[in-house]
Amino acid sequence: MGCIQSIRCKPKSFRDSIVILELNATIDSNPTSIDETSGVVLRYRTPHFRANARILVPPVAAKETWTIGWIQACNHMEFFNTYGDKGMSSWELPDLRDSKIQAISDSDGVNYPWYGNTTETCTVIGPTKKDSKFVVSMNDNFYPSVTWGVPVSDSNVPQLSSIFRDQSFTTWLVAINQATSETLVLQTIRWRMRLDIKVDPEKPLGQRAVLKEPVAQVQPQILGKNEPIPPNAMVKPNANDAQVLMWRPKTGDPVVVIPPKY
C-alpha cells in the first residue's frame, strides 16, 4: 500500500533493501594433486572452494558507507603427518583444539575481518541515486609442503608414511556499516576439505604417495537459516598466525617445532 495522507513513508533500511541476485558455492571436481619433485618435501594442492555472489543495492538515501563481502572462519582442524613408528607432526590451533573458542578468523591477516580485499569486497558510499550492482567472489585451497624426514631431526631420510587432513569452515556474506559497525549476515555457507594420502618412503621419489578417499570433496552447503558470526572470527589472530606445528613422538614429550606468529 502507498502512504496514507500526510504520514511520511519511512525509507527501507539497508538490510531490507539489499538483494542477492545470485549466489554460488562450489568445490572444484578435480582431485588433490601430489608433487614429489623435491627430495626435501612432498607438496600437495587441493581443489579450490569458490564462492561468488551478485548483489543489488538500491539507491542509498543516507550519507553512510557499507562494505559487502566475505568473512571466513575455521571451525575444526585435524592435520596430522605420520612418520612410521617415530611419531607424527601436527598443525594445531590450540584455542580451537581445546574448545576455548568456537572458530578462528581465516582473514588474509591484513584486512580484518574480511577474507581479502580485492575481489572479496565491494564498498557502497551513500547517498547514491542509482542501483549499485556488483559481484564479490573468493576462493580457498591448501598448498602446503610436508618434509619427507622427521621435522625435529637433522636427517633427511624419508620416513613420512601418511598425511591426514580434515578442516571445516563457515563462510559468511556480510554487509558492515563503516561508521556504526552494524553487521548484517546476508548468507551463510559451510564447507569441508578432507584429505588422506598414504606414503611408502621406501619407494623411489616420484612413486611414494597415493591419494586415498575422498577423491572428490563434498560440495558446500548454503544454509537456509543464517548463523551468527562468532566474535573470534572478526578479530586477530587469524588461523595462519595462531597455528602451531607440534612434534608428537610415540614415546617422550611433545615438542613445539614452529610456534605461533602472534
LINWOMO-V968790 format. One record per run of one state. SS is the DSSP state (@ for helix, = for strand, . for the rest). FROM is the first residue (numbers start at 0). TO is the last residue. If there is no record, write none. Layout:
BEGIN
SS | FROM | TO
SS | FROM | TO
END
This chain:
BEGIN
. | 0 | 12
@ | 13 | 16
. | 17 | 17
= | 18 | 26
. | 27 | 31
= | 32 | 34
. | 35 | 39
= | 40 | 44
. | 45 | 47
= | 48 | 56
. | 57 | 63
= | 64 | 82
. | 83 | 85
= | 86 | 91
. | 92 | 92
@ | 93 | 96
. | 97 | 102
= | 103 | 104
. | 105 | 119
= | 120 | 124
. | 125 | 130
= | 131 | 139
. | 140 | 143
= | 144 | 146
. | 147 | 160
= | 161 | 176
. | 177 | 181
= | 182 | 198
. | 199 | 207
= | 208 | 210
. | 211 | 219
= | 220 | 221
. | 222 | 229
@ | 230 | 232
. | 233 | 236
= | 237 | 237
@ | 238 | 241
. | 242 | 242
= | 243 | 248
. | 249 | 253
= | 254 | 257
. | 258 | 261
END
